[in-house]
Amino acid sequence: MISSIYNGKVIHKRFKPKEHFFKYSVFSLLIDLSELNQLDKEIKFFSFNKFNLISFYEKDHGNRDGSPLVDWVKKNLDGNNIHFKDIKIKLLCYPRIFGYVFNPLSVFFIYNSNEKLISILYEVKNTFGEQHTYIFKVDDDVKLFQHNCSKKFHVSPFIEMDCNYFFRILKPEDKMSVIIDQYQANEKILYASQDGKRADFNSKELLKSYLKHPLMTFKIISAIHFEAFKLWTKGIKFIKKKLKIKNNITFEN
């Protein structure tokens, strides 16, 4: 299997207007989309578009209507002048556990037929059921990729919209690392990261990851609301969401 499991931690550190910190253990899947049917057949505790202890549903990503993710990726690459005949798509995300998942950030890694990374898509979700995807073209064959863009999507009710993101992401191999620094008026206000160590995607390793992090996806959404409550108790200003969007996409240079 090319697909992998990554066990690691999520860290958030807020600097302004008041300090706030939390850290949680998690595991993620790096799924080669071409292997989904094979994973469904060979992994005891994993299903594709069906309920299981651990599962993956296409309707959790892309158009979010259950249509093929490969088609959605190709359409958006073509729409942004990233043209390749043969591509390989890997998606870093949390799986569903007992049918539930919330992915604050999912990352699509797009490779050409020579295994060179050509594009990265950062798919950001909020707790209002909305999603925004930032598409970056990749030209350099390096291990650490760095991307800047302006914030175009309401995520936290405690952070204004006039901010910038600075993404730093490792090409996933033995280790995985995604770091996001958020700036407002050239001051860093938030650091967020997820890291992990690779394990083979098989029944044994998947069960081990689950047992280390039981009910992880329920813990993630509970933690989001718990940490929001703690921010509110610290007196941080609540920012009301002004726009309603469903699934927007921007191409970033």
C-alpha positions as MATLAB code, in Angstrom:
seq = 'MISSIYNGKVIHKRFKPKEHFFKYSVFSLLIDLSELNQLDKEIKFFSFNKFNLISFYEKDHGNRDGSPLVDWVKKNLDGNNIHFKDIKIKLLCYPRIFGYVFNPLSVFFIYNSNEKLISILYEVKNTFGEQHTYIFKVDDDVKLFQHNCSKKFHVSPFIEMDCNYFFRILKPEDKMSVIIDQYQANEKILYASQDGKRADFNSKELLKSYLKHPLMTFKIISAIHFEAFKLWTKGIKFIKKKLKIKNNITFEN';
ca = [
       0.000    0.000    0.000;
       1.112    3.522   -0.779;
      -1.425    4.902    1.703;
      -0.159    5.508    5.246;
      -1.180    6.210    8.831;
       0.393    9.052   10.828;
       0.240    9.141   14.638;
       1.141   12.451   16.256;
      -0.083   15.621   17.907;
      -2.002   18.798   17.169;
      -0.784   22.012   18.826;
      -2.444   25.429   18.934;
      -0.830   28.451   20.536;
      -2.513   31.842   20.565;
      -0.406   34.941   21.254;
      -2.855   37.855   21.053;
      -4.900   39.442   22.521;
      -4.346   36.847   25.274;
      -2.230   33.724   25.365;
      -3.885   30.353   25.029;
      -2.408   26.883   24.413;
      -3.590   23.323   23.891;
      -2.178   20.037   22.598;
      -3.954   16.806   21.639;
      -2.868   13.407   20.347;
      -4.391   12.390   17.002;
      -3.898   10.107   14.035;
      -4.424   10.907   10.362;
      -4.650    8.920    7.172;
      -2.694    9.728    4.031;
      -4.863    8.030    1.423;
      -3.829    7.419   -2.162;
      -7.243    7.897   -3.774;
      -6.511    5.198   -6.344;
      -6.247    2.653   -3.503;
      -9.622    3.309   -1.841;
     -11.399    0.262   -3.274;
      -8.424   -1.949   -2.438;
      -8.300   -0.592    1.130;
     -12.024   -1.267    1.465;
     -11.505   -4.932    0.522;
      -8.305   -5.649    2.449;
      -8.556   -3.664    5.715;
     -10.915   -5.315    8.207;
     -11.862   -2.221   10.166;
     -11.957    0.232    7.240;
     -14.653    0.955    4.654;
     -14.975    3.285    1.673;
     -18.291    5.158    1.525;
     -19.761    2.666    4.001;
     -20.126    2.574    7.780;
     -17.389    0.844    9.781;
     -15.275    1.370   12.869;
     -13.080    3.568   10.631;
     -14.228    4.807    7.245;
     -13.679    7.360    4.511;
     -16.509    9.065    2.616;
     -15.978   11.127   -0.531;
     -18.856   13.402    0.505;
     -16.696   14.736    3.355;
     -14.403   16.504    0.850;
     -14.368   18.280   -2.521;
     -17.881   19.035   -3.747;
     -19.208   17.312   -0.603;
     -21.973   15.640   -2.577;
     -20.438   12.174   -2.900;
     -19.114   12.757   -6.413;
     -15.625   11.376   -7.219;
     -12.839   13.381   -5.601;
     -10.448   12.618   -8.458;
     -12.760   14.425  -10.883;
     -13.083   17.406   -8.509;
      -9.300   17.721   -8.173;
      -8.693   17.451  -11.939;
     -11.373   20.051  -12.675;
      -9.837   22.554  -10.267;
      -6.299   21.936  -11.484;
      -7.378   22.467  -15.097;
      -9.300   25.572  -14.083;
      -6.118   27.035  -12.675;
      -3.795   26.111  -15.577;
      -2.183   23.123  -13.875;
      -2.354   20.631  -16.727;
      -1.040   17.086  -16.407;
      -2.341   14.002  -18.169;
      -1.562   11.484  -15.447;
      -1.638   12.471  -11.777;
      -1.588   10.743   -8.422;
      -3.643   12.223   -5.584;
      -2.994   11.681   -1.885;
      -5.273   13.139    0.779;
      -4.190   13.809    4.356;
      -7.231   13.829    6.628;
      -8.911   12.428    9.698;
     -11.071    9.368    9.063;
     -14.609    8.854   10.229;
     -14.810    6.907   13.479;
     -18.168    5.221   14.078;
     -19.471    7.342   11.207;
     -18.408   10.785   12.454;
     -15.610   13.158   11.467;
     -14.757   16.838   11.485;
     -11.683   17.888    9.501;
     -10.566   21.451   10.308;
      -7.864   21.036    7.648;
      -7.396   18.405    4.949;
      -4.498   18.524    2.488;
      -4.431   17.171   -1.067;
      -0.966   16.359   -2.447;
      -0.950   16.128   -6.252;
       1.902   14.294   -8.006;
       2.706   13.879  -11.685;
       3.579   10.554  -13.334;
       7.217   11.000  -12.232;
       6.208   11.229   -8.546;
       7.001   14.946   -8.472;
       4.698   17.114   -6.381;
       2.955   19.638   -8.644;
       0.198   21.116   -6.469;
      -1.056   21.305   -2.883;
      -4.672   21.998   -1.935;
      -5.480   23.151    1.611;
      -9.136   22.370    2.333;
     -10.327   24.327    5.401;
     -13.651   23.714    7.155;
     -15.472   25.528    9.931;
     -18.078   24.282   12.404;
     -20.859   25.988   10.404;
     -20.660   23.342    7.665;
     -18.706   25.589    5.291;
     -15.471   25.006    3.394;
     -12.805   26.953    1.524;
      -9.973   25.430   -0.515;
      -6.689   27.242   -1.226;
      -4.908   25.857   -4.313;
      -1.160   26.317   -4.759;
       0.951   25.338   -7.740;
       4.246   23.693   -6.788;
       7.320   24.077   -8.982;
      10.236   23.253   -6.694;
      11.192   19.675   -5.915;
      11.922   20.232   -2.220;
      10.844   18.610    1.046;
       9.531   21.730    2.801;
       6.934   23.839    1.012;
       5.958   27.356    2.112;
       2.847   29.231    1.035;
       1.344   32.611    1.900;
      -2.211   33.768    1.335;
      -4.809   36.115    2.761;
      -7.566   34.685    4.927;
     -10.796   34.401    2.911;
     -12.906   32.268    5.198;
     -14.418   32.629    8.676;
     -12.997   29.860   10.871;
     -12.659   30.926   14.506;
     -15.281   33.266   16.056;
     -12.419   34.820   18.021;
     -10.199   35.918   15.096;
     -10.914   38.753   12.640;
     -10.966   38.191    8.877;
      -8.183   40.670    8.032;
      -5.396   38.133    8.496;
      -2.803   36.214    6.492;
      -1.825   32.548    6.584;
       1.730   31.255    6.270;
       1.657   27.518    5.536;
       4.722   25.325    5.985;
       4.323   21.695    5.054;
       6.674   18.743    4.722;
       6.351   16.362    1.823;
       4.888   13.380    3.724;
       7.363   10.545    3.994;
       8.558    8.955    7.268;
       7.310   12.077    9.031;
       4.450   14.460    8.392;
       4.271   18.088    9.496;
       1.841   20.902    8.744;
       2.382   24.314   10.350;
       0.171   27.371   10.000;
       1.182   30.778   11.315;
      -1.589   33.368   11.259;
      -0.708   37.064   11.119;
      -2.695   40.220   11.657;
      -1.102   43.603   10.899;
       2.293   41.841   10.597;
       2.011   40.374   14.100;
       1.761   36.627   14.680;
      -1.451   35.918   16.544;
      -1.708   32.135   16.183;
       0.512   29.093   15.667;
      -1.099   25.770   14.722;
       0.617   22.530   13.825;
       0.064   18.852   13.259;
       2.857   16.311   13.090;
       3.064   12.552   12.888;
       5.210    9.482   12.325;
       4.375    7.096    9.525;
       2.984    3.587    9.947;
       1.883    1.121    7.288;
      -1.792    1.197    6.375;
      -2.903   -2.287    7.400;
      -5.458   -3.780    9.788;
      -2.997   -4.169   12.662;
      -1.643   -0.614   12.518;
      -5.093    0.890   11.974;
      -6.469   -0.884   15.036;
      -3.427    0.198   17.085;
      -3.976    3.814   16.046;
      -7.644    3.609   16.963;
      -6.887    2.096   20.381;
      -4.393    4.905   21.069;
      -7.016    7.510   20.116;
     -10.487    6.016   20.733;
     -13.384    8.234   19.681;
     -10.815   10.739   18.384;
     -13.148   12.528   15.978;
     -15.719   13.110   18.715;
     -12.915   14.426   20.924;
     -11.830   16.865   18.196;
     -15.214   18.570   17.860;
     -15.701   18.550   21.646;
     -12.255   20.081   22.134;
     -12.985   22.827   19.592;
     -16.032   23.930   21.547;
     -14.329   23.501   24.927;
     -11.352   25.629   23.874;
     -13.752   28.231   22.428;
     -15.501   28.358   25.809;
     -12.170   28.929   27.555;
     -11.354   31.762   25.134;
     -14.744   33.313   25.899;
     -14.059   33.109   29.660;
     -10.793   34.974   29.069;
     -12.796   37.860   27.666;
     -11.632   37.571   24.046;
     -13.957   39.400   21.666;
     -16.514   37.276   19.819;
     -16.457   37.923   16.039;
     -19.820   37.387   14.349;
     -19.718   35.580   11.004;
     -20.929   37.950    8.265;
     -20.909   35.839    5.099;
     -22.548   32.524    4.328;
     -20.647   30.332    1.898;
     -20.767   26.633    1.144;
     -17.725   25.602   -0.812;
     -15.424   28.287   -2.231;
     -12.067   27.861   -3.972;
      -9.203   30.291   -4.571;
      -6.044   29.801   -6.598;
      -2.961   31.267   -4.937;
       0.303   32.192   -6.649;
];
